[in-house]
Amino acid sequence: MKARVTVTLKNGILDPQGKAIEGALKSLGVDGIASVRQGKVFDIELAGADAAKAEAALKDAADKLLANTVIENYRVEVLG
Amino acid sequence: MKARVTVTLKNGILDPQGKAIEGALKSLGVDGIASVRQGKVFDIELAGADAAKAEAALKDAADKLLANTVIENYRVEVLG
């Protein structure tokens, strides 16, 4: 079973990495970019075919390791 | 205009970060995870409302900076 966990910064949390990318894009001549915020994406394969069980395992993984839930949100998508 | 650029490793490219996460999840007692591959996601705001122009700017940004196109694929989604 394939799944994707997307981790992004919560609103209001400063993203210095994103700011650096904005600046770099401007100096590379890429126009029209107002703001950039960087996050992480995890493409995960799970054993078994139980979507509910997979979703629970992925939430567990995100809470324990993949996301810092103090400053980050995460979204779990079980793709089947 | 909001858009998202998702950058992931090409198939066949070894992902040591993903391997490390797999091991850590096992030791944290998260079961059923067969494999993990980590990527990047960029949430980008663009000035203007021309979707085609936005898409072109995002491809330019990905080719020049956001992705290493030798080992990474990227996907541009203009969300409107």
Backbone of each chain as nested JSON, in Angstrom:
{
  "chains": [
    {"id": "A", "residues": [
      {"number": 1, "name": "MET", "atoms": {"N": [0.843, -1.186, 0.0], "CA": [0.0, 0.0, 0.0], "C": [0.887, 1.248, 0.0]}},
      {"number": 2, "name": "LYS", "atoms": {"N": [0.544, 2.184, -0.873], "CA": [1.337, 3.423, -0.968], "C": [0.618, 4.556, -0.223]}},
      {"number": 3, "name": "ALA", "atoms": {"N": [1.41, 5.445, 0.382], "CA": [0.843, 6.58, 1.103], "C": [1.812, 7.752, 1.013]}},
      {"number": 4, "name": "ARG", "atoms": {"N": [1.282, 8.941, 1.303], "CA": [2.133, 10.131, 1.317], "C": [1.806, 10.954, 2.559]}},
      {"number": 5, "name": "VAL", "atoms": {"N": [2.849, 11.366, 3.28], "CA": [2.688, 12.269, 4.424], "C": [3.347, 13.589, 4.042]}},
      {"number": 6, "name": "THR", "atoms": {"N": [2.58, 14.664, 4.087], "CA": [3.1, 15.989, 3.744], "C": [3.189, 16.82, 5.018]}},
      {"number": 7, "name": "VAL", "atoms": {"N": [4.356, 17.346, 5.299], "CA": [4.599, 18.109, 6.529], "C": [4.909, 19.555, 6.152]}},
      {"number": 8, "name": "THR", "atoms": {"N": [4.14, 20.497, 6.7], "CA": [4.363, 21.918, 6.387], "C": [4.384, 22.733, 7.673]}},
      {"number": 9, "name": "LEU", "atoms": {"N": [5.046, 23.873, 7.616], "CA": [5.095, 24.733, 8.791], "C": [3.706, 25.313, 9.073]}},
      {"number": 10, "name": "LYS", "atoms": {"N": [3.387, 25.487, 10.36], "CA": [2.123, 26.124, 10.726], "C": [2.168, 27.591, 10.311]}},
      {"number": 11, "name": "ASN", "atoms": {"N": [0.975, 28.171, 10.076], "CA": [0.931, 29.598, 9.731], "C": [1.542, 30.409, 10.869]}},
      {"number": 12, "name": "GLY", "atoms": {"N": [2.242, 31.483, 10.485], "CA": [2.8, 32.357, 11.516], "C": [4.201, 31.96, 11.946]}},
      {"number": 13, "name": "ILE", "atoms": {"N": [4.607, 30.731, 11.609], "CA": [5.976, 30.306, 11.946], "C": [6.914, 30.84, 10.857]}},
      {"number": 14, "name": "LEU", "atoms": {"N": [7.945, 31.566, 11.236], "CA": [8.895, 32.133, 10.268], "C": [9.632, 31.003, 9.552]}},
      {"number": 15, "name": "ASP", "atoms": {"N": [9.818, 31.163, 8.228], "CA": [10.51, 30.135, 7.445], "C": [11.761, 30.739, 6.8]}},
      {"number": 16, "name": "PRO", "atoms": {"N": [12.889, 30.748, 7.524], "CA": [14.11, 31.346, 6.963], "C": [14.555, 30.673, 5.661]}},
      {"number": 17, "name": "GLN", "atoms": {"N": [14.318, 29.352, 5.579], "CA": [14.68, 28.618, 4.349], "C": [13.875, 29.169, 3.178]}},
      {"number": 18, "name": "GLY", "atoms": {"N": [12.598, 29.358, 3.405], "CA": [11.735, 29.894, 2.35], "C": [12.167, 31.289, 1.93]}},
      {"number": 19, "name": "LYS", "atoms": {"N": [12.534, 32.104, 2.926], "CA": [12.996, 33.482, 2.631], "C": [14.264, 33.431, 1.771]}},
      {"number": 20, "name": "ALA", "atoms": {"N": [15.17, 32.514, 2.12], "CA": [16.425, 32.402, 1.358], "C": [16.122, 32.003, -0.083]}},
      {"number": 21, "name": "ILE", "atoms": {"N": [15.166, 31.107, -0.257], "CA": [14.811, 30.659, -1.607], "C": [14.184, 31.815, -2.395]}},
      {"number": 22, "name": "GLU", "atoms": {"N": [13.338, 32.596, -1.713], "CA": [12.756, 33.778, -2.394], "C": [13.852, 34.672, -2.943]}},
      {"number": 23, "name": "GLY", "atoms": {"N": [14.83, 34.978, -2.091], "CA": [15.932, 35.853, -2.505], "C": [16.721, 35.27, -3.654]}},
      {"number": 24, "name": "ALA", "atoms": {"N": [16.989, 33.976, -3.564], "CA": [17.788, 33.321, -4.611], "C": [17.037, 33.325, -5.939]}},
      {"number": 25, "name": "LEU", "atoms": {"N": [15.724, 33.076, -5.879], "CA": [14.944, 33.073, -7.12], "C": [14.95, 34.457, -7.774]}},
      {"number": 26, "name": "LYS", "atoms": {"N": [14.845, 35.475, -6.94], "CA": [14.895, 36.855, -7.491], "C": [16.223, 37.083, -8.188]}},
      {"number": 27, "name": "SER", "atoms": {"N": [17.316, 36.69, -7.525], "CA": [18.635, 36.951, -8.134], "C": [18.87, 36.057, -9.356]}},
      {"number": 28, "name": "LEU", "atoms": {"N": [18.096, 34.959, -9.462], "CA": [18.232, 34.104, -10.657], "C": [17.305, 34.588, -11.786]}},
      {"number": 29, "name": "GLY", "atoms": {"N": [16.583, 35.699, -11.48], "CA": [15.751, 36.279, -12.532], "C": [14.404, 35.612, -12.703]}},
      {"number": 30, "name": "VAL", "atoms": {"N": [13.947, 34.837, -11.684], "CA": [12.619, 34.222, -11.785], "C": [11.61, 35.24, -11.231]}},
      {"number": 31, "name": "ASP", "atoms": {"N": [10.722, 35.715, -12.089], "CA": [9.824, 36.814, -11.683], "C": [8.5, 36.323, -11.134]}},
      {"number": 32, "name": "GLY", "atoms": {"N": [7.843, 37.225, -10.382], "CA": [6.468, 36.98, -9.964], "C": [6.303, 36.151, -8.713]}},
      {"number": 33, "name": "ILE", "atoms": {"N": [7.421, 35.766, -8.051], "CA": [7.305, 34.92, -6.852], "C": [7.109, 35.849, -5.636]}},
      {"number": 34, "name": "ALA", "atoms": {"N": [5.963, 35.754, -4.989], "CA": [5.696, 36.636, -3.836], "C": [6.233, 36.024, -2.545]}},
      {"number": 35, "name": "SER", "atoms": {"N": [6.007, 34.724, -2.344], "CA": [6.548, 34.09, -1.127], "C": [6.735, 32.592, -1.359]}},
      {"number": 36, "name": "VAL", "atoms": {"N": [7.679, 32.005, -0.58], "CA": [7.97, 30.574, -0.676], "C": [8.023, 30.018, 0.738]}},
      {"number": 37, "name": "ARG", "atoms": {"N": [7.345, 28.884, 0.972], "CA": [7.477, 28.17, 2.253], "C": [7.815, 26.723, 1.938]}},
      {"number": 38, "name": "GLN", "atoms": {"N": [8.869, 26.223, 2.58], "CA": [9.322, 24.864, 2.263], "C": [8.795, 23.875, 3.289]}},
      {"number": 39, "name": "GLY", "atoms": {"N": [8.432, 22.67, 2.808], "CA": [8.009, 21.586, 3.703], "C": [8.65, 20.288, 3.264]}},
      {"number": 40, "name": "LYS", "atoms": {"N": [8.179, 19.176, 3.888], "CA": [8.739, 17.859, 3.577], "C": [7.61, 16.956, 3.102]}},
      {"number": 41, "name": "VAL", "atoms": {"N": [7.98, 15.999, 2.242], "CA": [6.996, 15.007, 1.802], "C": [7.638, 13.635, 1.92]}},
      {"number": 42, "name": "PHE", "atoms": {"N": [6.877, 12.685, 2.464], "CA": [7.38, 11.321, 2.662], "C": [6.494, 10.363, 1.866]}},
      {"number": 43, "name": "ASP", "atoms": {"N": [7.1, 9.682, 0.911], "CA": [6.376, 8.645, 0.173], "C": [6.678, 7.316, 0.858]}},
      {"number": 44, "name": "ILE", "atoms": {"N": [5.627, 6.701, 1.386], "CA": [5.793, 5.539, 2.263], "C": [5.043, 4.339, 1.689]}},
      {"number": 45, "name": "GLU", "atoms": {"N": [5.722, 3.181, 1.696], "CA": [5.062, 1.916, 1.334], "C": [4.822, 1.147, 2.623]}},
      {"number": 46, "name": "LEU", "atoms": {"N": [3.602, 0.625, 2.729], "CA": [3.258, -0.145, 3.923], "C": [2.895, -1.566, 3.542]}},
      {"number": 47, "name": "ALA", "atoms": {"N": [3.211, -2.493, 4.462], "CA": [2.805, -3.885, 4.273], "C": [1.303, -3.967, 4.544]}},
      {"number": 48, "name": "GLY", "atoms": {"N": [0.624, -4.999, 3.945], "CA": [-0.808, -5.198, 4.231], "C": [-1.676, -4.312, 3.376]}},
      {"number": 49, "name": "ALA", "atoms": {"N": [-3.026, -4.527, 3.523], "CA": [-3.958, -3.812, 2.644], "C": [-5.07, -3.124, 3.428]}},
      {"number": 50, "name": "ASP", "atoms": {"N": [-4.887, -3.012, 4.75], "CA": [-5.917, -2.398, 5.6], "C": [-5.671, -0.889, 5.675]}},
      {"number": 51, "name": "ALA", "atoms": {"N": [-6.492, -0.103, 4.976], "CA": [-6.266, 1.345, 4.891], "C": [-6.363, 2.018, 6.263]}},
      {"number": 52, "name": "ALA", "atoms": {"N": [-7.291, 1.561, 7.085], "CA": [-7.461, 2.188, 8.409], "C": [-6.219, 1.954, 9.265]}},
      {"number": 53, "name": "LYS", "atoms": {"N": [-5.712, 0.711, 9.199], "CA": [-4.515, 0.363, 9.976], "C": [-3.322, 1.179, 9.469]}},
      {"number": 54, "name": "ALA", "atoms": {"N": [-3.256, 1.323, 8.131], "CA": [-2.154, 2.093, 7.531], "C": [-2.229, 3.538, 7.99]}},
      {"number": 55, "name": "GLU", "atoms": {"N": [-3.432, 4.104, 7.977], "CA": [-3.589, 5.513, 8.382], "C": [-3.151, 5.711, 9.834]}},
      {"number": 56, "name": "ALA", "atoms": {"N": [-3.507, 4.736, 10.667], "CA": [-3.129, 4.832, 12.089], "C": [-1.606, 4.771, 12.237]}},
      {"number": 57, "name": "ALA", "atoms": {"N": [-0.971, 3.861, 11.488], "CA": [0.495, 3.73, 11.579], "C": [1.173, 5.014, 11.095]}},
      {"number": 58, "name": "LEU", "atoms": {"N": [0.617, 5.616, 10.034], "CA": [1.216, 6.835, 9.479], "C": [1.065, 8.009, 10.441]}},
      {"number": 59, "name": "LYS", "atoms": {"N": [-0.092, 8.091, 11.102], "CA": [-0.283, 9.16, 12.104], "C": [0.7, 8.984, 13.249]}},
      {"number": 60, "name": "ASP", "atoms": {"N": [0.874, 7.719, 13.645], "CA": [1.83, 7.405, 14.706], "C": [3.238, 7.836, 14.288]}},
      {"number": 61, "name": "ALA", "atoms": {"N": [3.603, 7.504, 13.045], "CA": [4.934, 7.857, 12.523], "C": [5.103, 9.382, 12.483]}},
      {"number": 62, "name": "ALA", "atoms": {"N": [4.066, 10.073, 12.051], "CA": [4.159, 11.54, 11.945], "C": [4.276, 12.171, 13.335]}},
      {"number": 63, "name": "ASP", "atoms": {"N": [3.45, 11.69, 14.261], "CA": [3.491, 12.257, 15.618], "C": [4.837, 12.008, 16.297]}},
      {"number": 64, "name": "LYS", "atoms": {"N": [5.401, 10.796, 16.05], "CA": [6.633, 10.426, 16.753], "C": [7.904, 10.964, 16.09]}},
      {"number": 65, "name": "LEU", "atoms": {"N": [7.859, 11.06, 14.724], "CA": [9.155, 11.344, 14.064], "C": [9.085, 12.333, 12.89]}},
      {"number": 66, "name": "LEU", "atoms": {"N": [8.113, 12.115, 11.997], "CA": [8.158, 12.849, 10.722], "C": [7.864, 14.346, 10.889]}},
      {"number": 67, "name": "ALA", "atoms": {"N": [7.045, 14.673, 11.887], "CA": [6.685, 16.093, 12.052], "C": [7.007, 16.563, 13.464]}},
      {"number": 68, "name": "ASN", "atoms": {"N": [7.408, 17.824, 13.578], "CA": [7.526, 18.45, 14.902], "C": [6.195, 19.166, 15.129]}},
      {"number": 69, "name": "THR", "atoms": {"N": [5.295, 18.507, 15.817], "CA": [3.898, 18.981, 15.872], "C": [3.743, 20.301, 16.629]}},
      {"number": 70, "name": "VAL", "atoms": {"N": [4.838, 20.787, 17.255], "CA": [4.76, 22.11, 17.89], "C": [4.697, 23.189, 16.806]}},
      {"number": 71, "name": "ILE", "atoms": {"N": [5.475, 23.029, 15.745], "CA": [5.55, 24.076, 14.714], "C": [5.094, 23.599, 13.338]}},
      {"number": 72, "name": "GLU", "atoms": {"N": [4.786, 22.307, 13.215], "CA": [4.425, 21.783, 11.895], "C": [3.062, 21.106, 11.905]}},
      {"number": 73, "name": "ASN", "atoms": {"N": [2.361, 21.197, 10.773], "CA": [1.144, 20.417, 10.52], "C": [1.532, 19.243, 9.624]}},
      {"number": 74, "name": "TYR", "atoms": {"N": [0.738, 18.178, 9.656], "CA": [0.987, 17.099, 8.674], "C": [-0.347, 16.619, 8.11]}},
      {"number": 75, "name": "ARG", "atoms": {"N": [-0.252, 16.076, 6.894], "CA": [-1.438, 15.531, 6.234], "C": [-1.087, 14.138, 5.747]}},
      {"number": 76, "name": "VAL", "atoms": {"N": [-1.971, 13.179, 6.069], "CA": [-1.735, 11.779, 5.69], "C": [-2.664, 11.44, 4.53]}},
      {"number": 77, "name": "GLU", "atoms": {"N": [-2.113, 10.93, 3.445], "CA": [-2.941, 10.471, 2.323], "C": [-2.592, 9.005, 2.048]}},
      {"number": 78, "name": "VAL", "atoms": {"N": [-3.58, 8.126, 2.24], "CA": [-3.369, 6.718, 1.888], "C": [-3.801, 6.568, 0.431]}},
      {"number": 79, "name": "LEU", "atoms": {"N": [-2.862, 6.208, -0.439], "CA": [-3.134, 6.245, -1.883], "C": [-3.631, 4.916, -2.42]}},
      {"number": 80, "name": "GLY", "atoms": {"N": [-3.472, 3.835, -1.58], "CA": [-3.999, 2.528, -1.981], "C": [-3.029, 1.647, -2.734]}}
    ]},
    {"id": "B", "residues": [
      {"number": 1, "name": "MET", "atoms": {"N": [-1.902, 34.254, -6.35], "CA": [-2.125, 32.891, -6.848], "C": [-1.249, 31.922, -6.036]}},
      {"number": 2, "name": "LYS", "atoms": {"N": [-1.866, 30.818, -5.6], "CA": [-1.127, 29.821, -4.807], "C": [-0.735, 28.647, -5.697]}},
      {"number": 3, "name": "ALA", "atoms": {"N": [0.43, 28.09, -5.407], "CA": [0.896, 26.931, -6.166], "C": [1.743, 26.061, -5.255]}},
      {"number": 4, "name": "ARG", "atoms": {"N": [1.929, 24.803, -5.653], "CA": [2.794, 23.88, -4.917], "C": [3.718, 23.175, -5.885]}},
      {"number": 5, "name": "VAL", "atoms": {"N": [5.012, 23.125, -5.536], "CA": [5.993, 22.358, -6.302], "C": [6.468, 21.223, -5.407]}},
      {"number": 6, "name": "THR", "atoms": {"N": [6.288, 19.99, -5.878], "CA": [6.711, 18.82, -5.11], "C": [7.927, 18.198, -5.793]}},
      {"number": 7, "name": "VAL", "atoms": {"N": [8.996, 18.032, -5.038], "CA": [10.253, 17.511, -5.579], "C": [10.544, 16.168, -4.928]}},
      {"number": 8, "name": "THR", "atoms": {"N": [10.728, 15.121, -5.742], "CA": [10.998, 13.787, -5.206], "C": [12.175, 13.159, -5.95]}},
      {"number": 9, "name": "LEU", "atoms": {"N": [12.836, 12.211, -5.274], "CA": [13.961, 11.552, -5.907], "C": [13.47, 10.672, -7.059]}},
      {"number": 10, "name": "LYS", "atoms": {"N": [14.268, 10.59, -8.121], "CA": [13.934, 9.687, -9.218], "C": [14.033, 8.24, -8.744]}},
      {"number": 11, "name": "ASN", "atoms": {"N": [13.274, 7.344, -9.387], "CA": [13.354, 5.926, -9.036], "C": [14.785, 5.439, -9.235]}},
      {"number": 12, "name": "GLY", "atoms": {"N": [15.21, 4.554, -8.339], "CA": [16.557, 3.979, -8.49], "C": [17.629, 4.774, -7.781]}},
      {"number": 13, "name": "ILE", "atoms": {"N": [17.309, 6.022, -7.408], "CA": [18.295, 6.82, -6.672], "C": [18.211, 6.426, -5.194]}},
      {"number": 14, "name": "LEU", "atoms": {"N": [19.303, 6.061, -4.605], "CA": [19.326, 5.646, -3.2], "C": [18.949, 6.829, -2.307]}},
      {"number": 15, "name": "ASP", "atoms": {"N": [18.133, 6.557, -1.275], "CA": [17.714, 7.625, -0.36], "C": [18.161, 7.29, 1.064]}},
      {"number": 16, "name": "PRO", "atoms": {"N": [19.393, 7.666, 1.434], "CA": [19.887, 7.343, 2.781], "C": [19.025, 7.947, 3.887]}},
      {"number": 17, "name": "GLN", "atoms": {"N": [18.468, 9.149, 3.605], "CA": [17.599, 9.798, 4.603], "C": [16.373, 8.919, 4.854]}},
      {"number": 18, "name": "GLY", "atoms": {"N": [15.792, 8.44, 3.773], "CA": [14.619, 7.577, 3.883], "C": [14.94, 6.301, 4.641]}},
      {"number": 19, "name": "LYS", "atoms": {"N": [16.095, 5.74, 4.354], "CA": [16.529, 4.507, 5.05], "C": [16.667, 4.778, 6.556]}},
      {"number": 20, "name": "ALA", "atoms": {"N": [17.248, 5.917, 6.885], "CA": [17.435, 6.26, 8.308], "C": [16.08, 6.399, 8.996]}},
      {"number": 21, "name": "ILE", "atoms": {"N": [15.119, 6.986, 8.299], "CA": [13.779, 7.163, 8.868], "C": [13.113, 5.808, 9.064]}},
      {"number": 22, "name": "GLU", "atoms": {"N": [13.286, 4.912, 8.081], "CA": [12.721, 3.56, 8.229], "C": [13.221, 2.913, 9.511]}},
      {"number": 23, "name": "GLY", "atoms": {"N": [14.55, 2.977, 9.708], "CA": [15.139, 2.359, 10.904], "C": [14.624, 2.989, 12.185]}},
      {"number": 24, "name": "ALA", "atoms": {"N": [14.53, 4.313, 12.179], "CA": [14.079, 5.021, 13.386], "C": [12.626, 4.667, 13.705]}},
      {"number": 25, "name": "LEU", "atoms": {"N": [11.8, 4.563, 12.659], "CA": [10.384, 4.233, 12.896], "C": [10.266, 2.836, 13.501]}},
      {"number": 26, "name": "LYS", "atoms": {"N": [11.108, 1.91, 12.993], "CA": [11.078, 0.55, 13.562], "C": [11.428, 0.593, 15.045]}},
      {"number": 27, "name": "SER", "atoms": {"N": [12.488, 1.321, 15.344], "CA": [12.921, 1.347, 16.758], "C": [11.925, 2.111, 17.633]}},
      {"number": 28, "name": "LEU", "atoms": {"N": [11.096, 2.953, 17.011], "CA": [10.065, 3.66, 17.793], "C": [8.786, 2.827, 17.9]}},
      {"number": 29, "name": "GLY", "atoms": {"N": [8.835, 1.623, 17.296], "CA": [7.693, 0.716, 17.436], "C": [6.557, 0.998, 16.467]}},
      {"number": 30, "name": "VAL", "atoms": {"N": [6.846, 1.735, 15.381], "CA": [5.789, 1.971, 14.378], "C": [5.85, 0.802, 13.388]}},
      {"number": 31, "name": "ASP", "atoms": {"N": [4.774, -0.002, 13.333], "CA": [4.817, -1.234, 12.542], "C": [4.291, -1.051, 11.125]}},
      {"number": 32, "name": "GLY", "atoms": {"N": [4.685, -1.994, 10.26], "CA": [4.082, -2.073, 8.926], "C": [4.693, -1.172, 7.871]}},
      {"number": 33, "name": "ILE", "atoms": {"N": [5.748, -0.416, 8.217], "CA": [6.359, 0.501, 7.247], "C": [7.376, -0.287, 6.409]}},
      {"number": 34, "name": "ALA", "atoms": {"N": [7.129, -0.427, 5.129], "CA": [8.055, -1.189, 4.274], "C": [9.173, -0.3, 3.748]}},
      {"number": 35, "name": "SER", "atoms": {"N": [8.843, 0.894, 3.304], "CA": [9.913, 1.789, 2.81], "C": [9.476, 3.244, 2.925]}},
      {"number": 36, "name": "VAL", "atoms": {"N": [10.472, 4.136, 3.049], "CA": [10.218, 5.576, 3.157], "C": [11.155, 6.291, 2.198]}},
      {"number": 37, "name": "ARG", "atoms": {"N": [10.62, 7.233, 1.414], "CA": [11.462, 8.093, 0.586], "C": [11.067, 9.536, 0.856]}},
      {"number": 38, "name": "GLN", "atoms": {"N": [12.061, 10.373, 1.176], "CA": [11.759, 11.745, 1.551], "C": [11.931, 12.688, 0.364]}},
      {"number": 39, "name": "GLY", "atoms": {"N": [11.033, 13.7, 0.281], "CA": [11.146, 14.725, -0.765], "C": [10.89, 16.096, -0.163]}},
      {"number": 40, "name": "LYS", "atoms": {"N": [10.774, 17.096, -1.049], "CA": [10.544, 18.476, -0.592], "C": [9.257, 19.001, -1.224]}},
      {"number": 41, "name": "VAL", "atoms": {"N": [8.624, 19.913, -0.494], "CA": [7.425, 20.541, -1.054], "C": [7.557, 22.046, -0.828]}},
      {"number": 42, "name": "PHE", "atoms": {"N": [7.232, 22.813, -1.856], "CA": [7.328, 24.267, -1.778], "C": [5.947, 24.868, -2.023]}},
      {"number": 43, "name": "ASP", "atoms": {"N": [5.431, 25.568, -1.023], "CA": [4.168, 26.289, -1.194], "C": [4.517, 27.722, -1.587]}},
      {"number": 44, "name": "ILE", "atoms": {"N": [4.116, 28.098, -2.781], "CA": [4.57, 29.36, -3.368], "C": [3.361, 30.251, -3.695]}},
      {"number": 45, "name": "GLU", "atoms": {"N": [3.491, 31.531, -3.33], "CA": [2.486, 32.533, -3.731], "C": [3.09, 33.355, -4.849]}},
      {"number": 46, "name": "LEU", "atoms": {"N": [2.297, 33.552, -5.904], "CA": [2.764, 34.333, -7.036], "C": [1.891, 35.565, -7.222]}},
      {"number": 47, "name": "ALA", "atoms": {"N": [2.524, 36.631, -7.711], "CA": [1.755, 37.83, -8.054], "C": [1.007, 37.547, -9.36]}},
      {"number": 48, "name": "GLY", "atoms": {"N": [-0.114, 38.301, -9.576], "CA": [-0.841, 38.16, -10.842], "C": [-1.774, 36.966, -10.824]}},
      {"number": 49, "name": "ALA", "atoms": {"N": [-2.574, 36.849, -11.936], "CA": [-3.619, 35.816, -11.971], "C": [-3.532, 34.961, -13.222]}},
      {"number": 50, "name": "ASP", "atoms": {"N": [-2.408, 35.044, -13.953], "CA": [-2.265, 34.295, -15.206], "C": [-1.65, 32.931, -14.901]}},
      {"number": 51, "name": "ALA", "atoms": {"N": [-2.482, 31.886, -14.965], "CA": [-2.03, 30.545, -14.566], "C": [-0.892, 30.048, -15.455]}},
      {"number": 52, "name": "ALA", "atoms": {"N": [-0.973, 30.334, -16.75], "CA": [0.067, 29.843, -17.661], "C": [1.406, 30.51, -17.34]}},
      {"number": 53, "name": "LYS", "atoms": {"N": [1.342, 31.809, -17.05], "CA": [2.573, 32.547, -16.725], "C": [3.149, 32.025, -15.395]}},
      {"number": 54, "name": "ALA", "atoms": {"N": [2.226, 31.736, -14.46], "CA": [2.656, 31.202, -13.153], "C": [3.348, 29.865, -13.345]}},
      {"number": 55, "name": "GLU", "atoms": {"N": [2.738, 29.01, -14.156], "CA": [3.309, 27.673, -14.386], "C": [4.701, 27.785, -14.993]}},
      {"number": 56, "name": "ALA", "atoms": {"N": [4.851, 28.715, -15.913], "CA": [6.161, 28.895, -16.564], "C": [7.195, 29.376, -15.541]}},
      {"number": 57, "name": "ALA", "atoms": {"N": [6.794, 30.3, -14.682], "CA": [7.731, 30.824, -13.673], "C": [8.127, 29.716, -12.698]}},
      {"number": 58, "name": "LEU", "atoms": {"N": [7.153, 28.855, -12.33], "CA": [7.432, 27.777, -11.375], "C": [8.371, 26.734, -11.989]}},
      {"number": 59, "name": "LYS", "atoms": {"N": [8.166, 26.443, -13.279], "CA": [9.068, 25.478, -13.951], "C": [10.477, 26.061, -14.003]}},
      {"number": 60, "name": "ASP", "atoms": {"N": [10.551, 27.36, -14.275], "CA": [11.848, 28.033, -14.304], "C": [12.506, 27.932, -12.933]}},
      {"number": 61, "name": "ALA", "atoms": {"N": [11.724, 28.201, -11.879], "CA": [12.248, 28.139, -10.508], "C": [12.717, 26.725, -10.18]}},
      {"number": 62, "name": "ALA", "atoms": {"N": [11.94, 25.726, -10.574], "CA": [12.304, 24.336, -10.26], "C": [13.564, 23.937, -11.016]}},
      {"number": 63, "name": "ASP", "atoms": {"N": [13.621, 24.288, -12.3], "CA": [14.802, 23.919, -13.093], "C": [16.067, 24.598, -12.57]}},
      {"number": 64, "name": "LYS", "atoms": {"N": [15.916, 25.85, -12.132], "CA": [17.112, 26.61, -11.73], "C": [17.541, 26.357, -10.288]}},
      {"number": 65, "name": "LEU", "atoms": {"N": [16.515, 26.084, -9.395], "CA": [16.901, 26.075, -7.971], "C": [16.251, 24.974, -7.131]}},
      {"number": 66, "name": "LEU", "atoms": {"N": [14.931, 24.831, -7.291], "CA": [14.21, 23.986, -6.322], "C": [14.536, 22.505, -6.476]}},
      {"number": 67, "name": "ALA", "atoms": {"N": [14.854, 22.068, -7.684], "CA": [15.124, 20.642, -7.905], "C": [16.494, 20.449, -8.542]}},
      {"number": 68, "name": "ASN", "atoms": {"N": [17.15, 19.35, -8.177], "CA": [18.364, 18.948, -8.881], "C": [17.897, 17.941, -9.933]}},
      {"number": 69, "name": "THR", "atoms": {"N": [17.696, 18.418, -11.139], "CA": [16.996, 17.61, -12.144], "C": [17.799, 16.399, -12.612]}},
      {"number": 70, "name": "VAL", "atoms": {"N": [19.053, 16.282, -12.152], "CA": [19.83, 15.075, -12.468], "C": [19.265, 13.893, -11.674]}},
      {"number": 71, "name": "ILE", "atoms": {"N": [18.919, 14.13, -10.404], "CA": [18.47, 13.016, -9.553], "C": [17.045, 13.199, -9.036]}},
      {"number": 72, "name": "GLU", "atoms": {"N": [16.424, 14.328, -9.344], "CA": [15.085, 14.581, -8.808], "C": [14.076, 14.881, -9.908]}},
      {"number": 73, "name": "ASN", "atoms": {"N": [12.824, 14.492, -9.661], "CA": [11.687, 14.894, -10.485], "C": [10.945, 16.006, -9.747]}},
      {"number": 74, "name": "TYR", "atoms": {"N": [10.212, 16.81, -10.488], "CA": [9.366, 17.793, -9.787], "C": [7.999, 17.847, -10.462]}},
      {"number": 75, "name": "ARG", "atoms": {"N": [7.011, 18.25, -9.649], "CA": [5.646, 18.378, -10.166], "C": [5.132, 19.754, -9.745]}},
      {"number": 76, "name": "VAL", "atoms": {"N": [4.595, 20.48, -10.732], "CA": [4.075, 21.835, -10.478], "C": [2.549, 21.763, -10.449]}},
      {"number": 77, "name": "GLU", "atoms": {"N": [1.949, 22.278, -9.373], "CA": [0.484, 22.36, -9.3], "C": [0.111, 23.823, -9.044]}},
      {"number": 78, "name": "VAL", "atoms": {"N": [-0.567, 24.441, -10.007], "CA": [-1.07, 25.8, -9.791], "C": [-2.454, 25.665, -9.171]}},
      {"number": 79, "name": "LEU", "atoms": {"N": [-2.622, 26.139, -7.934], "CA": [-3.838, 25.857, -7.181], "C": [-4.894, 26.957, -7.355]}},
      {"number": 80, "name": "GLY", "atoms": {"N": [-4.43, 28.141, -7.916], "CA": [-5.417, 29.195, -8.2], "C": [-5.563, 30.202, -7.071]}}
    ]}
  ]
}
